[in-house]
Amino acid sequence: MKKPEKKISEQKLIYMVRNHHDDASFEMLFRRYLPMVHKLRRKYTGLTISYEDWHQEAGITLFKCLKTYDEIAGAFATYYRKMLLNRLNDLYRSQQTQKRMVNTKTFSLDQMPMADQIEDERVASDKVVRFRIALNKLTTECSKFELLCFLKICNGMSLEEVAAELQKDPRSVYSAIWRVERKFLQILDQERD
């Protein structure tokens, strides 16, 4: 059975975290604002961030608030709420930018390095057509992340460069490229039949 928490004032908790780096006080303060954290997240229905990631973002935002909060400016809850709303807006804008990047990354199949490689006089034109149809189908079969990785690789970036630009683990990028390759081969097999 859990012990009931003592009701410690907000100012005391802020003081303990700021001056003594007290983790227990930070946790108590974070738990105190969890209902607000959940409520704000529910308002952003278009945001694809998971609740676990949002909790982490809210914790980081709380830590930043504790560093920059000035008691003269007003209530801490108001300041923290405003910072959370700003962070949600940043995440939402970033998500929308990623969507636009994928949508604006349309490309001509003639400009793709793989298309140049297969278009020589030894390859029959019907194979080129099947290849292009398969590439078009591939764009509908892939996730946004897979398609983004694929396009960056096709544009000459290395696996490590793609991972660094997307701020992802190189293994995630490698897995995405591997899935794209597998899907592409399946589409080619279907086109042959």
C-alpha positions in Angstrom: 0.0 0.0 0.0 1.3 3.4 -1.0 2.0 6.0 1.7 0.0 9.2 1.2 2.1 12.0 -0.1 2.5 15.0 2.2 1.2 18.2 0.6 4.3 20.3 0.0 3.9 23.8 -1.4 4.7 24.4 -5.0 7.3 27.0 -4.1 9.1 24.6 -1.7 9.3 21.9 -4.4 10.6 24.5 -6.9 13.2 25.6 -4.4 14.3 22.0 -3.7 14.7 21.1 -7.4 16.5 24.4 -8.2 18.8 24.6 -5.3 19.3 21.0 -4.2 18.6 19.1 -7.4 16.1 16.9 -5.5 14.7 14.2 -7.8 11.9 13.3 -5.4 10.7 16.9 -5.5 10.9 17.0 -9.3 8.8 13.8 -9.4 6.2 15.2 -7.0 6.0 18.4 -9.0 5.7 16.5 -12.3 2.9 14.3 -10.9 1.1 17.3 -9.7 0.9 18.7 -13.2 0.2 15.3 -15.0 -3.6 16.1 -15.4 -2.7 19.3 -17.2 -0.1 17.5 -19.3 -2.7 14.8 -20.4 -5.4 17.5 -21.1 -3.1 19.5 -23.3 -2.0 16.4 -25.3 -5.6 15.4 -25.9 -6.3 18.8 -27.5 -3.7 18.1 -30.2 -5.5 15.2 -32.1 -3.3 15.6 -35.2 -0.1 15.0 -33.4 1.4 11.5 -33.9 3.7 11.6 -30.8 3.1 8.7 -28.4 1.9 9.4 -24.9 5.2 8.0 -23.5 7.2 10.4 -25.7 4.9 13.3 -24.7 5.5 12.4 -21.0 9.2 12.7 -21.7 8.8 16.0 -23.5 6.7 17.3 -20.6 9.4 16.3 -18.1 12.1 18.0 -20.2 9.9 21.1 -20.5 9.3 21.1 -16.7 13.0 20.9 -16.1 13.6 23.9 -18.5 10.8 25.8 -16.8 12.3 25.3 -13.4 15.6 26.7 -14.7 14.0 29.8 -16.2 11.0 30.5 -14.0 10.9 33.9 -12.3 8.5 34.1 -9.3 7.8 37.8 -10.1 6.4 36.9 -13.5 3.4 35.1 -12.1 2.2 31.6 -11.2 4.4 28.7 -12.0 1.4 26.6 -13.4 0.6 29.3 -15.9 4.3 29.5 -17.0 4.6 25.7 -17.3 1.3 25.5 -19.3 2.5 28.2 -21.7 5.8 26.3 -22.2 4.0 23.0 -22.8 1.7 24.7 -25.4 4.8 26.1 -27.1 6.4 22.7 -27.1 3.3 21.1 -28.6 3.2 23.7 -31.3 6.9 23.1 -32.1 6.2 19.3 -32.3 3.1 19.9 -34.5 5.0 22.3 -36.8 7.9 19.8 -37.1 5.5 17.0 -37.9 3.8 19.1 -40.6 7.2 20.1 -42.1 8.2 16.4 -42.3 4.9 15.7 -44.1 5.6 18.5 -46.6 9.1 17.3 -47.2 7.8 13.9 -48.2 5.1 15.5 -50.4 7.5 17.9 -52.1 10.0 15.2 -52.7 8.3 14.1 -55.9 10.7 13.0 -58.5 10.9 12.2 -62.1 11.7 8.5 -62.7 14.1 9.7 -65.5 16.2 11.5 -62.9 16.6 8.5 -60.6 20.1 6.9 -60.6 18.6 3.4 -60.8 16.5 4.3 -63.9 19.7 5.6 -65.6 21.4 2.3 -64.9 18.7 0.1 -66.5 18.1 2.3 -69.5 20.7 1.0 -72.0 20.2 -0.7 -75.3 20.6 -4.2 -73.8 17.4 -3.8 -71.7 14.1 -4.2 -73.4 11.7 -1.3 -73.2 8.9 -3.4 -71.6 11.3 -4.1 -68.7 11.9 -0.4 -68.2 8.1 0.2 -68.2 7.6 -2.6 -65.6 10.4 -1.2 -63.5 8.8 2.3 -63.6 5.4 1.0 -62.7 6.9 -1.0 -59.8 8.6 2.2 -58.6 5.3 4.1 -58.7 3.6 1.3 -56.7 6.5 1.3 -54.3 5.7 4.9 -53.3 2.2 3.8 -52.2 3.4 0.7 -50.3 6.0 2.4 -48.2 5.6 4.3 -44.9 6.6 8.0 -44.9 9.8 7.2 -43.0 10.7 4.4 -45.5 10.0 6.6 -48.5 12.0 9.5 -47.0 15.0 7.2 -46.4 14.7 5.8 -49.8 14.6 9.2 -51.5 17.6 10.4 -49.6 19.6 7.3 -50.5 18.5 7.7 -54.1 19.7 11.3 -54.0 23.2 10.1 -53.1 23.3 10.4 -49.3 25.0 7.7 -47.3 23.2 5.7 -44.7 25.0 7.6 -41.9 24.1 11.0 -43.5 20.4 10.0 -43.7 20.5 8.9 -40.1 22.1 12.1 -38.9 19.8 14.3 -40.9 16.7 12.5 -39.7 18.1 12.2 -36.1 17.5 8.5 -36.2 19.6 5.5 -35.3 21.5 4.2 -38.4 20.0 0.8 -37.7 16.5 2.2 -38.1 17.5 3.7 -41.5 19.1 0.5 -42.6 15.9 -1.4 -41.6 13.8 1.0 -43.5 15.9 0.7 -46.6 15.8 -3.1 -46.2 12.0 -3.1 -46.0 11.8 -0.8 -49.1 14.1 -3.3 -51.0 11.9 -6.2 -49.9 8.7 -4.5 -51.0 10.2 -3.5 -54.3 11.3 -7.0 -55.1 7.8 -8.3 -54.2 6.2 -5.7 -56.5 8.6 -6.7 -59.3 7.6 -10.4 -58.8 3.9 -9.5 -59.0 4.6 -7.5 -62.2 6.3 -10.5 -63.7 3.2 -12.7 -63.1 
